[in-house]
Amino acid sequence: MILTAICIVGGTGVLCATLLYFISKKFEVAENPLLAEVQEALPAANCGGCGYPGCSAFASACVNAASLDGLLCPVGGADVMGKVAAILGMAAEKVEPRVAVVRCNGHCDARPRTNLYDGTRNCRIASQLYGGETGCAFGCLGHGDCEAACSFGAIAVNPSTGLPEVDDDKCTACGACVKACPKNLIELRRRGPKSRRIYVSCMNRDKGGPARKACANACIGCGKCAKECAFEAISLSNNLAFIDSLKCRLCRKCVAVCPTGAIIELNFPPRKEATETKES
Amino acid sequence: MQKTFRIGGIHPPANKWSAGKPIVKADIPAQAIVPLAQHIGAPAQPVVKKGDKLKAGALIAKAGGFVSANIHAPVSGSVLKIDEALDASGYKRPAIFIDTEGDEWDEGIDLSPEIRRDCSLAPQEIIAAINRAGIAGMGGATFPTHVKLTPPPGHTAEIVIINAVECEPFLTSDHALMLAHGEEMLIGTSLLMRALGVGKAAIGIESNKPDAIALLTRMAAAFEGISVVPLKVRYPQGGEKQLIDAIVRRQVKSGALPISAGAVVQNAGTAFAVYEAVQKNKPLVERIVTVTGRGVSAPANYLARIGTPLRQLMEASGLTANPGKIISGGPMMGKAVASADIPVTKGCSGILVLSPDESRRKPMRNCIRCAKCVDACPMGLNPTLLMNAAEFAAWDTAETNYAADCIECGSCNYVCPSNRPLLDHIRIAKGKVMEIARSRKS
């Protein structure tokens, strides 16, 4: 009795297995063996920073592309792209490592509150309703859409300043926060040697007077930094200065002349009179 | 049984404290701030410059396109500057600042209280007069009126519907207008009928305004084709599509214009403005504004010039020492403002001042799947699904579930027992879906 059962069930099993084996052979989809290799080399973060929906889509884009120009995994950077290039036998584009910077320095002491927001804690919703809790309609709202968008835990709103801060070591420059910020405050900039960088930490395009009134750290568009810069790295438009990170030589002169302290230097050693003169 | 719309709807407490109060002429402001974008569409282009002397009613900004509206000086005086000013949008936008000197009006404007009943103008001339006067929908949406009176090819209007529903709690500006200027409003209605070449008009009034219904029914007997339709009290009956459904029993298809149902809906205030523009040659420079709420001691209806700061009207109504929240418009669809110094605009039907304890939102809790929002939605949408779609950026789900059809009435927020900010998220989804649809078209 039990033997019959084993025979029937076992027989059906063997029959189905054989059938499935031939069917799978018959309908097999030929896959480029390089695809699996490229996918292996990618970080598997699926952050979408490359512009493709996930790492496997990026891998197939790499495999099918004629050259790797314009294809970049910002998370892996030059390392990973080098590996991908080696697998595919192509040359990788040279990449400059980048990092996200938040261009607002309107912390609670610098930017007095003019009203109180009691709505949903979401930057996109708040920005649709009005300019924000302070007099500056361009500054950070502080509800942390960037923090929610980051898959690497590299950006977080500091509760004491109300502003997001970027962790240089964790940031992969995938650009998710750039897209999430409704005020367009986050910019991907050249990381610079030893992560040293100088940038204008303000996006206020109001005229000098109203900008200064709204925030003590606002860029008032006076143009002193642009005059001071010897490398033509600083441009001025709409009452706002912008430092081109590719032209900037990190001399820090603009930081010294800025009357409002809107220009920020990061990861530099403490200033000494001696180094100042040597650099100039 | 009284008529009403068929899907969803809620019944919030009316709180119409300023009902039956007469219209008080508000003081002319010492400085009028006149925003250039008071209507939907392109902002107007200024035609005056700093230092120009103006009389009230003079053109100060020309319409910036077909879907746009002229703007006129609400006060007489000189132009101080053209600069950016905070308005109800919550952002600084260009505005004309006028320092008031005296109260002189431009020539040709008839300011007498005498009612002019006869009109021999052709439809095109009526529309041109409305266009000149810069009239935009005065219920709050501020869609330029002359555009609505020019149906796109392939559509014909069959009926003019006058929206005197005023379903928003607290607000009484249309109610006050009907009691004080009922006949002028009816003349305005007949002008609108003439402009569109239709023989029928219905005035929808909710039955919580029996005095206005009685008065207008009596007066309407003298006007051919105009009938007054009492409606069951239900929010959002003043929504264009809801009102069409309530009065002519036709539903506007998803994505279609209300004209596809053969109806042109105009607000009661707009009908009055049309009368003044066509019969009195008076441009839209003042409107009736209800000031109400627990934050003021004496709720009232004011006839205020455009550009009057909200603060002045609130102080005239006895602003309490510590108001909580100031809302431009009604409690359901109005918008909290960031400053009391923003000006009255063409679409500002009321100022609601809440006390501090009314102002706070209650903490949000999890969705309990009760589907009250689904029952309340007057457009037959699924608000909780749309909110989730917006939260997880699932724009395709939002689109296939008709996020773009949301009329932002806030009924879902109102009924949610978990205090979920459904509308905040749906508004994001709506914007995104419309943006995607536009980019697909181009």
Contacts between the chains, C-beta under 8 A, distances in Angstrom:
chain1	res1	chain2	res2	distance
A	114	B	338	6.8
A	114	B	339	7.1
A	115	B	338	4.8
A	115	B	339	7.3
A	118	B	359	6.9
A	118	B	360	6.0
A	118	B	361	5.2
A	119	B	361	6.8
A	119	B	421	6.9
A	119	B	424	6.6
A	120	B	364	7.8
A	120	B	421	4.4
A	120	B	424	4.8
A	120	B	425	7.5
A	122	B	424	7.4
A	124	B	428	5.7
A	125	B	421	7.5
A	125	B	424	4.6
A	125	B	425	7.1
A	125	B	427	7.6
A	125	B	428	6.3
A	128	B	427	6.5
A	128	B	428	6.9
A	128	B	431	7.4
A	129	B	90	5.8
A	129	B	335	7.1
A	129	B	336	7.6
A	130	B	89	7.4
A	130	B	90	2.3
A	130	B	91	6.8
A	130	B	337	8.0
A	130	B	338	5.1
A	131	B	86	7.8
A	131	B	90	5.4
A	131	B	91	5.1
A	131	B	92	7.4
A	131	B	338	6.8
A	137	B	90	7.9
A	137	B	91	5.4
A	137	B	92	6.2
A	206	B	84	7.9
A	206	B	92	7.6
